[in-house]
């Protein structure tokens, strides 16, 4: 199976971009490709060819990530079509096909589910894990409620780590680059004894930030990370495999700012700046993010046709940061100890089998999380009196949550004929949520708390039909449903102390219809895949800013439809081209909201959703030149481009609240020796140093935002043994 996977990854896609329902990856020996190879993925919880799955899926290999210098999901978002990335105060705002997190306050859960080796990461602050020692990343577009359950409304991103090997192997990697980047990482893997195998990996990375505090010289947005992973595979019986792993990731670099987009009334011109990636501040900046993941997976092949699988995991996470909240030299207010801990436990048990023409997955799932978000605002010498508070007063808002989820699910595919298949899925979710809202103003208002409770029962169905038009040409039609729980607002954001109506925001639900076409033509040198989708979005959770310092989450309806295409052409054995345009129309439906900053009632019916551009384009070209030497055996060149049309960043869509169309380009070059064990890669991201915004927020003190990183370069030296 492993050989089949690696050959399939090599043959079909070597450029790192994809669209529709195909996968992509790069292997270091493309000359070993065969025309009959297939890409095998496990995104639907069984090993299947990506071309035969009735769903939109992308995949990129760990080798491709290494050569492109991609280290986290920020960069992955640039190579997966219809995947958009934003960030605010350490909260990641990821959307797929216009569906994703639109809440910057940190009190909600993600809308695109993220998994590491089958373990669910329940908070949006967890998405910046380093992409270390990966076998591949798989991205599912569209709601994945049946198999993944809660919070997979927009889709799912799966990080799949490399497994322990049966023979001794290892790697050492050295890195350097722009902004004083330096790093070292590696792994060692092999047998301990018959039936017991191990893998140890880890690294250290440091890089200065790209955002400079002009009056102090401090830089924000860098990396100061340590990470490691320990994994073991036990095979006590020929048909029994036990995988155990522990992963730890910590970054102590400050990453969160609110940068001025427009001039602020709080400070003179000398005490502020609107220059991109520059800031003036009177307060401190500090960052700390830590995530540990412990998991155990048991696969027991009870018979030739039935496998029993158990996945047990525990996730511990903490995000803690300080920043100057007003982005000026005026002592107005600072965010001190914005603290968001989370601890969760999950257990999934499933039966994966087949009987004649029927293949199925039947399972149960349990999840429990204790989480908290506390946002303290410290008012300074100017901000206190301006807010009728004493200087040094601390306004502390917090939400403590306890979530328990029980689910049962089934996903079955029946071959009506060899060319016609029916796929049915159903998941039953039962969820209890307990919240405690906490509000205090030291020394004015003592701690006040309100307890809230919700209980939800939900069915998440899926129906898909798949028809093979020819041996390498198939089509599918699918309807599926996604669901995301409601939650509790920040205390003090508007009326919630008078009862649960405004204290709670409601769940969201998405019904998705998708028509897909997958083909491999011209002797399998051309892959042409297409997908058309229509989404009916009910209860979309959005942020309403409440000046001067809090938010209220409300619900809206929306309609989304679009087209995705992926054309990948193996021109010669050495040259590959890829083009992936996407067209999307994502608009609010029957939605009226009051903009509290500009104090007007906005009819947003037909207005664009945030981070949902109408048009995007991914393209790449890869060429492999055989040099013939022992040390310099091959040169692999890759150039990629990404273009986005106008992107709305604040849903009221006022002038100046969107990012104009922009284009970015990346380049990479890799030299490798004859054995393929030594590789030297040079990469440049954002080649033309394009400046573009990823987020905008307005608290009535001016518009704040976050810009994407400027041009950066790096070099990687890798030695396998």
QUITASUL-V834381 format. One record per residue. N is the residue number from 0. OMEGA is omega in whole degrees, 0 to 359 (999 if undefined). D_CENTER is the distance of its C-alpha to the mean C-alpha in Angstrom with 1 decimal. Layout:
N;OMEGA;D_CENTER
N;OMEGA;D_CENTER
This chain:
0;181;27.9
1;179;26.3
2;181;28.6
3;178;27.7
4;185;24.0
5;179;24.5
6;179;27.1
7;178;25.0
8;181;22.1
9;191;24.7
10;195;26.5
11;187;24.3
12;175;21.7
13;172;22.0
14;193;20.4
15;185;16.7
16;176;15.8
17;181;16.1
18;179;16.3
19;186;17.8
20;177;17.9
21;177;18.4
22;182;16.9
23;177;17.3
24;177;18.1
25;177;20.8
26;188;23.5
27;178;26.0
28;184;29.1
29;180;28.7
30;180;32.5
31;184;32.1
32;173;30.5
33;184;32.3
34;185;32.4
35;185;32.1
36;182;28.9
37;172;25.8
38;180;22.1
39;180;21.5
40;180;18.2
41;184;17.7
42;178;14.8
43;171;17.6
44;167;18.9
45;181;21.8
46;182;22.4
47;173;22.9
48;180;23.2
49;181;20.3
50;182;23.1
51;179;24.6
52;179;21.7
53;181;22.1
54;178;18.5
55;185;16.1
56;174;14.2
57;177;13.1
58;177;13.3
59;186;13.8
60;176;16.0
61;177;16.2
62;179;19.3
63;178;17.6
64;180;15.0
65;185;18.1
66;179;20.2
67;182;17.9
68;182;17.3
69;187;13.5
70;178;12.6
71;187;9.0
72;176;5.6
73;181;7.7
74;178;10.0
75;180;8.2
76;180;7.4
77;182;11.2
78;176;12.2
79;181;10.6
80;179;12.8
81;173;12.0
82;185;8.3
83;185;8.8
84;170;7.7
85;183;10.0
86;176;11.1
87;178;14.2
88;178;16.0
89;177;13.2
90;180;11.2
91;183;7.8
92;186;8.3
93;176;5.6
94;172;8.1
95;184;9.1
96;178;12.9
97;181;13.4
98;180;12.1
99;184;9.7
100;176;10.3
101;185;13.6
102;185;14.9
103;191;15.0
104;178;17.5
105;181;15.4
106;182;17.4
107;177;15.1
108;182;12.5
109;177;9.1
110;171;9.7
111;184;6.8
112;178;7.6
113;182;6.1
114;170;9.2
115;180;11.1
116;178;14.4
117;180;14.7
118;181;14.0
119;176;12.0
120;194;10.3
121;186;11.7
122;182;11.0
123;178;8.6
124;184;10.4
125;192;9.2
126;184;5.7
127;174;8.0
128;177;9.7
129;180;11.8
130;187;11.5
131;171;15.1
132;184;17.5
133;167;15.3
134;179;17.0
135;171;14.1
136;178;10.6
137;181;10.7
138;176;8.9
139;177;11.0
140;183;11.7
141;183;13.7
142;182;14.4
143;187;14.6
144;185;16.9
145;184;19.6
146;185;17.9
147;173;14.9
148;188;16.6
149;171;15.4
150;174;12.3
151;183;11.3
152;181;12.9
153;183;10.6
154;182;9.6
155;175;8.0
156;183;6.0
157;171;8.9
158;184;9.8
159;184;13.6
160;174;15.9
161;183;19.3
162;172;22.1
163;183;25.5
164;181;28.0
165;177;31.6
166;182;33.0
167;179;32.7
168;181;30.2
169;181;28.3
170;170;26.7
171;181;27.1
172;175;25.0
173;182;26.0
174;175;24.2
175;180;25.4
176;182;24.7
177;183;24.7
178;174;24.8
179;179;26.5
180;171;23.7
181;182;24.9
182;176;23.5
183;178;24.6
184;178;22.9
185;177;24.0
186;170;24.6
187;187;27.7
188;178;27.9
189;183;30.9
190;168;33.4
191;173;35.1
192;179;37.5
193;178;37.8
194;178;34.9
195;184;33.0
196;184;30.4
197;173;28.2
198;176;25.4
199;180;24.9
200;179;22.3
201;180;21.4
202;179;21.7
203;181;22.3
204;180;20.8
205;178;22.1
206;178;21.9
207;179;23.3
208;180;21.4
209;178;21.6
210;186;22.7
211;173;26.3
212;192;28.3
213;186;31.5
214;177;34.0
215;182;32.8
216;179;31.3
217;175;28.2
218;182;24.9
219;176;21.5
220;178;18.0
221;181;19.0
222;170;18.3
223;194;20.5
224;168;18.8
225;181;20.3
226;173;18.8
227;179;20.3
228;175;20.2
229;182;23.2
230;177;23.4
231;174;26.5
232;180;27.5
233;177;30.7
234;183;32.7
235;177;35.7
236;180;36.7
237;183;36.3
238;182;34.3
239;179;32.3
240;178;29.2
241;178;27.7
242;178;24.5
243;179;24.0
244;173;21.5
245;182;20.7
246;180;18.0
247;181;18.2
248;180;16.2
249;176;17.7
250;182;17.5
251;177;20.5
252;174;20.1
253;184;20.2
254;189;17.2
255;172;17.8
256;162;20.4
257;184;21.6
258;180;23.2
259;172;26.0
260;177;25.7
261;176;29.3
262;181;32.3
263;175;32.5
264;187;35.9
265;186;35.5
266;174;36.7
267;181;39.0
268;181;37.7
269;182;38.3
270;180;36.0
271;175;32.8
272;174;31.1
273;178;28.8
274;181;28.3
275;178;24.7
276;172;23.2
277;182;26.5
278;170;27.4
279;186;30.5
280;173;30.4
281;183;32.8
282;184;30.4
283;172;28.5
284;180;24.9
285;178;23.5
286;176;20.2
287;177;19.5
288;182;16.4
289;178;17.0
290;173;15.3
291;183;17.5
292;175;16.9
293;183;20.0
294;175;20.2
295;181;22.9
296;179;23.0
297;174;26.3
298;179;27.2
299;176;30.8
300;185;32.3
301;176;35.0
302;178;36.4
303;186;35.9
304;182;34.3
305;175;32.5
306;176;29.8
307;186;29.0
308;176;25.6
309;176;24.7
310;179;21.4
311;184;21.9
312;175;19.5
313;181;19.6
314;175;16.9
315;187;18.3
316;174;16.4
317;170;17.8
318;184;16.8
319;184;20.0
320;172;20.9
321;173;23.8
322;172;24.2
323;188;26.8
324;184;26.0
325;175;28.4
326;175;27.8
327;177;31.5
328;179;34.4
329;177;35.7
330;181;35.4
331;171;33.9
332;177;31.1
333;172;28.6
334;183;25.7
335;179;26.7
336;171;24.9
337;196;21.9
338;181;21.3
339;177;18.5
340;177;19.2
341;172;17.9
342;183;19.5
343;177;18.8
344;177;20.5
345;178;19.8
346;176;22.2
347;177;21.9
348;184;25.0
349;174;25.4
350;180;28.1
351;185;27.2
352;177;30.3
353;179;32.4
354;183;35.9
355;180;37.6
356;184;35.7
357;169;33.2
358;190;30.0
359;169;28.1
360;179;25.6
361;186;26.9
362;175;25.3
363;186;24.9
364;174;22.2
365;180;22.7
366;175;20.3
367;179;21.5
368;168;19.9
369;184;21.7
370;182;19.8
371;173;21.2
372;180;20.5
373;183;23.5
374;177;23.8
375;176;27.3
376;180;28.7
377;183;31.7
378;184;34.1
379;185;36.1
380;177;39.7
381;184;39.0
382;180;36.2
383;179;38.1
384;180;41.3
385;179;39.4
386;181;37.7
387;178;41.0
388;175;39.9
389;176;41.4
390;183;39.9
391;178;37.6
392;182;36.8
393;172;33.4
394;183;31.6
395;176;29.3
396;181;27.0
397;173;25.2
398;174;23.8
399;184;24.2
400;173;22.7
401;186;23.5
402;174;21.7
403;183;23.2
404;173;22.1
405;182;24.2
406;170;23.5
407;185;25.4
408;175;24.2
409;176;25.8
410;187;24.7
411;177;27.7
412;180;28.6
413;177;32.3
414;178;33.9
415;168;36.5
416;178;37.7
417;183;36.4
418;187;34.8
419;184;33.8
420;177;31.2
421;179;30.3
422;179;27.1
423;178;27.1
424;178;24.6
425;177;25.0
426;175;23.3
427;181;25.1
428;170;23.3
429;186;25.3
430;173;23.7
431;179;25.5
432;174;24.3
433;182;26.5
434;169;26.0
435;175;28.1
436;182;28.0
437;180;29.7
438;175;31.3
439;173;33.8
440;182;35.4
441;13;37.2
442;189;40.2
443;186;40.6
444;178;38.9
445;183;38.6
446;176;35.6
447;182;35.3
448;178;33.2
449;178;32.5
450;180;31.4
451;182;29.6
452;172;28.8
453;175;27.2
454;186;27.5
455;170;25.9
456;186;26.7
457;172;24.8
458;181;25.2
459;183;22.3
460;174;24.0
461;176;23.3
462;179;25.9
463;173;25.7
464;181;28.6
465;183;28.5
466;177;31.4
467;179;32.2
468;179;34.2
469;182;35.1
470;181;34.2
471;181;31.3
472;180;30.6
473;177;29.0
474;178;27.8
475;176;26.1
476;188;26.1
477;168;23.7
478;179;23.4
479;183;20.9
480;175;20.0
481;185;17.0
482;175;17.5
483;184;16.1
484;170;18.6
485;182;20.4
486;183;21.1
487;177;23.3
488;167;23.5
489;173;24.4
490;180;28.1
491;183;30.3
492;174;28.2
493;167;30.8
494;187;33.1
495;179;31.3
496;179;34.1
497;178;36.4
498;189;34.6
499;187;31.4
500;179;31.3
501;179;29.6
502;182;28.2
503;168;25.8
504;193;23.4
505;176;23.2
506;174;20.8
507;182;19.2
508;180;19.8
509;171;18.9
510;187;21.3
511;176;20.1
512;185;22.7
513;175;21.9
514;183;24.4
515;180;23.6
516;182;25.8
517;181;25.2
518;172;27.9
519;190;29.0
520;177;32.1
521;181;34.7
522;180;34.9
523;174;31.1
524;180;30.8
525;171;29.1
526;180;26.0
527;182;25.8
528;181;23.3
529;175;23.0
530;173;21.3
531;185;22.4
532;177;20.8
533;182;22.0
534;169;20.3
535;190;22.5
536;181;20.4
537;174;22.3
538;179;21.7
539;183;18.6
540;182;18.0
541;182;18.5
542;168;19.7
543;181;23.4
544;178;24.3
545;182;27.6
546;5;29.4
547;192;30.0
548;180;27.2
549;183;25.4
550;175;23.4
551;180;24.1
552;177;21.6
553;185;23.2
554;180;22.6
555;175;23.0
556;182;23.3
557;176;21.9
558;183;22.5
559;171;20.2
560;183;21.5
561;179;20.9
562;174;21.5
563;177;19.5
564;176;21.5
565;178;21.1
566;182;24.3
567;189;24.5
568;174;27.9
569;187;29.4
570;173;32.2
571;178;33.9
572;184;33.2
573;190;32.0
574;181;30.4
575;176;27.4
576;178;26.1
577;178;23.0
578;185;22.5
579;175;19.8
580;175;20.6
581;177;19.0
582;184;21.0
583;176;19.8
584;183;21.8
585;187;19.8
586;173;22.4
587;183;23.4
588;176;26.3
589;186;29.3
590;177;27.6
591;183;29.7
592;176;28.6
593;174;30.4
594;185;29.1
595;179;30.4
596;182;30.2
597;171;32.4
598;174;34.2
599;178;34.2
600;185;33.3
601;171;30.9
602;187;31.1
603;176;27.6
604;181;28.4
605;179;27.1
606;183;25.1
607;171;21.6
608;178;18.4
609;179;16.3
610;180;13.8
611;182;15.3
612;181;17.6
613;185;20.4
614;171;20.2
615;180;18.1
616;171;19.3
617;176;18.0
618;177;20.9
619;173;21.9
620;181;25.1
621;179;25.7
622;178;29.2
623;179;30.5
624;177;34.0
625;184;36.1
626;172;38.1
627;180;40.3
628;177;40.5
629;180;39.8
630;178;37.8
631;186;36.5
632;184;36.0
633;175;33.3
634;180;31.3
635;180;28.0
636;178;27.1
637;172;23.9
638;181;23.4
639;181;20.5
640;176;20.3
641;177;17.9
642;178;19.5
643;171;18.5
644;182;21.1
645;183;21.5
646;178;18.5
647;183;19.4
648;173;17.9
649;199;20.3
650;174;21.1
651;172;24.9
652;173;24.7
653;176;27.6
654;180;28.8
655;182;26.7
656;177;23.5
657;176;21.7
658;178;20.7
659;177;23.3
660;180;22.5
661;180;21.5
662;175;21.2
663;179;19.8
664;176;20.9
665;175;20.2
666;173;22.9
667;177;23.2
668;181;26.3
669;172;26.8
670;177;30.2
671;181;31.0
672;186;34.2
673;180;36.1
674;185;34.7
675;184;31.1
676;178;30.6
677;183;30.7
678;175;28.2
679;184;28.1
680;174;25.2
681;181;25.2
682;174;22.4
683;176;22.1
684;181;19.0
685;189;19.8
686;185;23.4
687;175;25.1
688;180;23.7
689;177;22.4
690;180;22.0
691;182;19.6
692;175;18.1
693;180;14.6
694;174;15.8
695;176;19.3
696;184;20.9
697;178;24.6
698;181;26.6
699;178;29.9
700;187;30.5
701;180;29.0
702;177;25.6
703;179;23.0
704;178;19.9
705;176;17.5
706;174;18.0
707;179;15.9
708;176;17.3
709;179;20.6
710;177;21.9
711;180;21.4
712;179;22.8
713;178;22.9
714;180;24.8
715;173;24.2
716;185;27.1
717;174;26.5
718;175;29.2
719;176;29.0
720;999;31.9
